[in-house]
Structure formats: C-alpha cells, structure tokens
Amino acid sequence: MKKKIRVLIADDHAMVRDGLCRILEDTDDIAVVSQADNGLTALSLAKKTKPDVVVLDYTMPKLDGLAATQRILDLLPKIKILILTVHDNIQFAVRILEAGAHGFLLKEEAADQLITAIRDVNVGKIPISPTIMEKLAARLRRGGKDKVGLDSLSPREFELLRHLGSGKNIRESASSMCISESTASTYRSRLLEKLGLKTTGDLIRFALEKGIVS
C-alpha cells in the first residue's frame, strides 16, 4: 500500500479548515493528521505529529505564517510547507519563500490546485500560484537594479512593518517577534531610514497603502 502524505492544516478560521479537509478527504494518498487555529499551535502540533506537509495560512494569531515557517523549519527541516493565503501581494510571496516555504498558493485557487500542490511539495517541487508567478517574473526582469523601498527590507524588518502596520506598538511587536524592545526599536529606525519616513504613523500609512496589512 502506498504511503499517505501526512498533512497538518493551520488556519485561524474553522470554516476554512473544514473546507480544506473536505477537498482532501476523497484522495487515497493524503491524510489530514492534525489541525491548528494559530501559528503557535501549528508549531506545537508539527513537533508532535511530524507531518510531511504543513498547509499554512499566512495571517494567523500568535505566530504569523512567516514566523511559523521559520520556527517549524528550524526544528523540523524535512517538513514541507505550503502557504495558502488570500494575499496576492508579491512581498508576501517573496518573504515567505525566502524564509524556506516550499510553495505559495492563493485560497481562491485551493479547490482546483490544493491536492496537486500538496503532492508536488511532497516530492520536492515548488508550486506557486500563476498570479504570483507573473509578479515574480516581473520582479526578476528588473535584474540587478539597486533594492529600494520594500525590496530593501530584511525579513525581520518586513515582519516588524507588518506588526506596526496592524496597530501594534513596539512592545507588542517585539513580543510577537520574540525579540527585545531595543532590537525592535533598532528595526524601526532602519525601517524609517530605508523607506524615507519619519514616524511610526508614517509606517502604518505606508503598510496600508502598499497592501502589507488590510
């Protein structure tokens, strides 16, 4: 008997998790072994159940998709992570793929592509939403141009921008990122310098305008 692909589904909406399970339930080679409603629980369950693939929402409480991806892969580098999200922003895809995710799929495509995407990441392929692929191609065509704006940010700077943009203060952002307040303040200073902004309020407006938060 062919070994089933063991999958952990992490999404903070129960209806989404149920829908994904229904998509997968008729397959003979995929089994959902656990479900999580936040990134911290996803990390805990990944350590406990050791799935082959984690289907991970980008925007979740406690640990977002970026932080959860990094921490899961630090502990369990053989696990494959497939990001499933509503965000078609190129920055989300680039950052999460740089963090080690193995695929990036939009939720609107899940009904048609989720099963194939899980099978693909399990064998080492990198499935990426066609919409995102077009944007990635455009980014690559820019070639060796100097990085400016969002492209100039480090993964941690980008993560702090997301937290600040969502309305968290420095202390709350530092706690979410598991760093000290002084380190978070340093990242904020770098953000302001790189983006040519002056205040945290400017950062919040920037994040909203660029679709980093909604």
Phi, psi and omega in degrees: 000134181293135180292133180282149174281119183271125189237137170251130179252126181235114178203141185278000177251119183300322181296324178293315179300316179298319180296319179294320178298321179294324177298323186270344190293336182270001178278153179258001183234008180229134178228127175279116185261342178194162180225147179226147180252007174201167185293325180293319176294323177300317178298314181297315181290328176296319178294324184282315188261342179048063180289166174281322184225136171251120174267111195238125174288146181285317186258102180221156176286163176073299170228126177281178185300322181295310181294319180296319177301312181298316184285324177296314182289331175298320182273324187226075188294345180276345179291141175262137182242123177250117179276130178235117191211162173273349186278117175259019178287128183300328181296323178298314182295313182298313183296317184287326176289322175297330180284350176117000178300151186257356178189159183217114185231138176279145183298328180294344180258357188300318184302324184267332192240350187299313183300312179297320181297319178297315178298321181293311181295329181295333180254013173098002176279168182235086179287130180227136179309135178305323178299316180289324180301320178299317181290324177295319179298318179297320179296316181293328180294342176290345173061227188270021179299148179301140179283130178225165176058224182301325181296339183275351186279143172285164178305320182287324176296318179296320179297318178296321178301319178296316181294313179296319180296334180276359176104001179283148173274181184298317180298314180295320179295316179300317179298316180297327182269356181060043176230169179282160177298323181295322177293318178298322178295322176297316178298320180297319178298320178294321178301311181300318181293312184293326183266357179067036182248170186243328186226167175297325176300322176298320179297318180297314179297319179299313181299320179292315182294327182271001179076017179288327173228164181231000000 
